[in-house]
Each structure stands twice: as C-alpha cells, then as structure tokens.
Amino acid sequence: MSSVVASTFTDKAGPIPLSSQITEMLVRDIHTGVLPDGERLPPERTMAQKLGIAVGTLRKALSELERRGLLSRVQGSGNYIKNPLEVDNVYALFRLELLNGPATPSAQILSVDKIAKSEKLPLPGTCATAHRFRRIRKLNDTVAALEEIWLDGRISDSIDESLITDSLYGYYQQHLGLRITRAEDHVSVASLPDWAPHQFTARDISHWGFIERVSRDQDGLIAEYSTTWFDPQTVRFVTR
C-alpha cells in the first residue's frame, strides 16, 4: 500500500479548497505512476488522519476522483485506484522525482530547431532531418533536469512552438497524430553538454545522472531519441 499520502503537503490557509488540493495531489500521483492501477488506498479515517483533514473533506476528494474515472469504490472492501497508464496519461513515462517524493513536472523550452540528422542519432529511416528540442525540466519549483530531444522529421515537416505544452507527448498526440507507446531508457552518468545554461553549470556536480531514451510510435517505429541530464543531489530516476 502506498505511503504517499503520509508526506503530502496541503495549504490549509490557501484559497484552494482542501478537498480540491487532495484531489489534485492524488491525480498527480496517479499520473506519475506512484499510485498504480488496482492500488487500494488506506482506510478513509486513516488516510484523513495522515493528511490532517476531516473525513468529510477526504470523501469529497475521493468522490471527485471517482467522477473522473480514476477511483473505484467497492462497498465493504475499500477504495481502489483505476490507473491503466494509457498513452493519454501525459506523465506516465516521466521517470524523475524529487528525493523527498513525487512532484508535478513542468518544462521551459530553450530552443526548437530543424536540423540535419547526425549519423549518431538512433533515428533510422529515409528522412534526413529531425526536430531538436532543448528544455529545462522542473519538479514543482525545483530546476531538476536538462533535456535534448530529437523528433524524426518524418513525423512532421514543421513544429509550431506556440502550441507546445509541458508535455511533448501531449503535443505529439494532439497536433502531430503521433502516440508514443513504448520507451526504452538507459541510465548512466555524464558531464553536462557545452550548451548547458548557467543554472546548471554553476552547480558543483562533476557527474550528472544521464538518461538516454529511445521512444517508439503506435506502429512500433522509432520516432524520438532524447538525452536528459539530472541533478543527483535533488532528483532520482524511478521506474514502476
């Protein structure tokens, strides 16, 4: 049974109702895979006590999860997560979290360019170009990782940067008709690239966590290759 609810922070004095805060916290943990499909939540009274809220407040949050199709309430048995981790779940393949627990990922785009493919890129096919995205990733407000992502040019001739949200996978699906259905990660350590911005180079870290990812589309073809440098002092790689 997940212990995520034991360490979750809620702002009781804030403008957002507590029940809404709890709902969004649980949605985040479902979307990031912390709460997997079929997970049984703690008994409501136990869960409410850990969160420091009234049982009635918790029940409002759980009712909203049920309305969204993310919770199954079984009489006499308990509350069960419904989390099939479909591709529509934009954070299902995001593997980084803070050392002190899960957080909501966001992204800041540094550049988007269309460039001739290098022979070193694992992007087979006849298209000679690829779209290169460089981004900073945050977890909550913490600058956590640096990314360089290559999308095969066969997917689209051009990229509209104004339509890109925090989730590239969401952009791919909604605007390019591309669904990333499988990703293979290789994790090691590496030095920062020479284009890394100051908020990374200023840190006293000699070896950064390093992830190479090859992603495949709905037809099983390689569509994307990415590299991610993450700060091991604040972030860890997690797979569930």
Secondary structure as UniProt FT lines:
FT   HELIX           4..7
FT   TURN            12..13
FT   HELIX           18..31
FT   TURN            32..33
FT   TURN            37..38
FT   HELIX           44..51
FT   HELIX           55..67
FT   TURN            68..69
FT   STRAND          71..74
FT   TURN            75..77
FT   STRAND          78..81
FT   TURN            87..88
FT   TURN            90..93
FT   STRAND          96..98
FT   TURN            99..100
FT   STRAND          105..116
FT   TURN            119..120
FT   STRAND          129..139
FT   TURN            140..141
FT   STRAND          142..152
FT   TURN            153..154
FT   HELIX           161..163
FT   HELIX           168..171
FT   HELIX           172..176
FT   STRAND          182..190
FT   TURN            194..195
FT   HELIX           198..201
FT   STRAND          208..216
FT   TURN            218..219
FT   STRAND          222..230
FT   TURN            232..234
FT   STRAND          235..237
//
